[in-house]
Amino acid sequence: MVSVTIWNEYIQERAEDDVDAVYPDGIHAPIRDALAAAGHEVRVATYAEPDHGLTPDVLDETEVLVYWEHRAHDHVDDAVVDRICERVYDGMGFIPLHSAHFSKPFKRLMGTPCSLDYRESAERERLWTVDTGHPIADGLDESFVLPETEMYSEPFAVPEPDRLVFVSWFEGGEVFRSGCCYRRGNGRIFYFRPGHETYPVYEEPVVHEVLDNAVRWAAPRTDAPVARDNSAVEPAE
């Protein structure tokens, strides 16, 4: 069991009818239910809460942060971003989803623009499992299909992934690195591309399977902080 916090803006579901029609209980709801059913301890935090719900106590108790962001990129408090990144450096797992490629925490952890091209046209997406030996690919077929998604395409302005688990193909012929693994300090990061606020991607069982595998992979492996005591180890002569 992993202690998971799902962070969702929870803005568009309450303000836009087409989003509410797909996710009436919030984008976080199907993710929360799937991870809880997989045996994880799950809490939800949202943008409107004090400290966006990501207080020091909440993050200290979080082993993996699953992160959805779309409209609030410029409005997330920098102090909260600092807090997230420090926890990642110390070992917290971080799973940014879809449009969170442009979130402050992900951009800071990558150190690059994280820009890409996109098209909203309800296209079919086939994700190819290109690293079948990775734990995130455990139990998955060589490829799987999402019937309606938003297209993302290369170039994706991120560092070369430590390991690339999925590559997407879209009906227009575009391809995209859709499952990128990184290490920052002691923390493991998995960027997962599929998702959109008006397509029910997070209702798909195969997406639930990927997220369960990703949470297990990203969970901390050590309690040792990145910053260590710098006192002398060898006795002075």
N, C-alpha and C positions, 0 to 999 in steps of 0.2 A: 504494500500500500504506500502510495506517495501522497504527500500533502500538496494539493494543487490549488492555486488561486487563478480563476478565470477573470481577466479584466476585459470589460466591454464598455465602450462609450455609453451604450444604451440611449442614444440620441435619436437616430433615424427611426427606430421602431416606434417611438412615441410621437414623432412629428410627421411621418410620411406614410400614407395609407398603403402604398404598394409594398413597403418594407414590413409594416405591421401585418399585412395579409400573409406573408411568408413566415415571419417569426413573431407571432403575437405575444409570446412571453419573453422575447428578447433573443438576439443571436446567441447569447450565452446559454440559453436553456437546453437545446439539444446536446451541446457539448458537455454541459454540466451533468445531464442525465446519463450520457454515454460513459463518461469517466467514472461517475459514481457507480454505475452498474458493473464497471470493470474492476471495482474494488478500491478505488482511490478515495481519499478524503478531500472533498471539494468545497470551496467557498467561492462566492462571486463578489467582485468589487466593481464599482461603476464611476464614471467621470464626475457625477454630481455630488458624490459623497465628499466629506472633508478629506483633504489630501488625496482626492480621487479614489478613496477607499484603500489606498496603498500606504498606510501608516507604517512607521518603523516596526511596530509589533506585528502587524499583518505580514510584512515581508520577512521578518525574522522567523515566522512560523511557516513560510512558504518554501517548499522544496523546488517546485516548478511553477513558473508564471506563464500561463497561456494568454496571449495578448491580441485583442481585436481593436483596431483603430481605423477610422476613415475620415470623419469630419473634424476631429479635434487636434489634428497634428500640431497646429501652431499655438494651441491653448493649454496643452498639458504643462503643468508647473515644472520649471526647471529643477526645483529642489526634489521633486518626486522622480524625475529622470535621473538625477544624481544618485538617489537612493536605490533605484532599480539597477543601475550599472554597477554600483559598489557591491550589491548582493550577488550579481552575476560573477563579478571578479572573485568573490569569496566562495562561489560554488553553486549558487542557485541556477537551476535550469531556466531557459527562456525560449518560448515557442511563439514567435510572432506569426500571425496568420494574414495571408492575402494582402490587403492594403496597408497593413502594419509595416510593410517594407519601407514606408515613408514616415514612420513614427520617429520621434526624437530618440528614444532609447536604441532602436535598431540602427539608425544612422550613426549615432555616436559610437556604438560598439563596432560597427563596420569601418568607420572612418572614411566613408565614400558617399557620393550623392544618393545611391540606392534608387536611381531613376530607371524608368522602363517605358515601353510603349504599350498601349492597351486599346481594346475595342469592346463595347458592350453590344452584343448581338446574339446572345443565347446560343452560343456555339457548343458543339460537342468537343470534349477534351479527352484525349487518351494519354494517360500517364504511364510511361515506361519505367519499370524498376531496373535501373542501370547498375545498382550495387546490391545484388541479391544476397550478399553475405552480411549486409549491415543489419543490426538488430531492429531498426525501424522498418525494414522490409520483411521481418519475420512473419510467415504465414500468408504473404501476399502472392498473387499471380505475377507473371512476367509483365503484365500490363492490366490496367483497369480503366473503365470509361465513366466519365461524368456527363450526363446527357445535356445539361445546359449550364454554361459557365461564362464568365467574362474572360476575354482573351487577354493574356499578357504575352509580350514578345521581347526577345533580345533586341538590342543589347541591354543587359541588366547590370547596372553599375555598382556591383558589389565585388569584394575581394574573391579570388579563386577559393571555392569551398575546400575545406579539409577533406570532406568526402561528399559526393553528389549521389543522392539516393534515387531521385526521380527526375525525369525529363518529360515535359509535356509537348504534345502535338495538338494543333487546333485545325479546324476545317479550312481556314484560310492558308494553311501551310506553315504557319509560324511555329517556332519551338521556343521553349523556355526552361530554364533550370528551376525546377519547382520543389525540390527537396534538398536544401543546402545545409550542411553541418559545419559548425565552427566551434572553436574553443577560444574563450577570452578569460585569462586568468585561470581559475579553477572551474569556471562555469561552462556548460555545454549549451549551444544554441542550435535550434533547428528552425529554419525558415520554411514554412509550408504554404505554397501558393494558392491552392484551391479555396474558393469561397467568394461570396458576394452577398450583398444585403437583399437582393431581390430574386436570387436563385436558391433553392433549398439544398445547397451543397452540404450543409452541416447536418442534414437529415440522412445522409448516405451512410449505410453500414460500413463500407470500406473506408470512408473518411474517419469514422469512429475507431476503426482498427488501427489506422495510421497514427491517430492522436494518442491512443493508448500505448502503442509501441514507443512513440516519441517521448511521452512522459516518463516511461520506465527508463529509456536511454538517457534522458537529460537529468534525471535525479542526481543529487550530489554524490560524489564518490569520496569526499574527504571533508572533515570539519576544520582543517587547517586554513587559517586566513592567508591571503596573499602577502600582506605586510607582516613581517616577523620582527621579533625583538632583535635589535642590532647590537646588543651588548657583546663584549668579547667572549669567545668560547675558550680560547687558550689562555692559561694564566699568564700574567705579565711576569717577565723575568726580573 
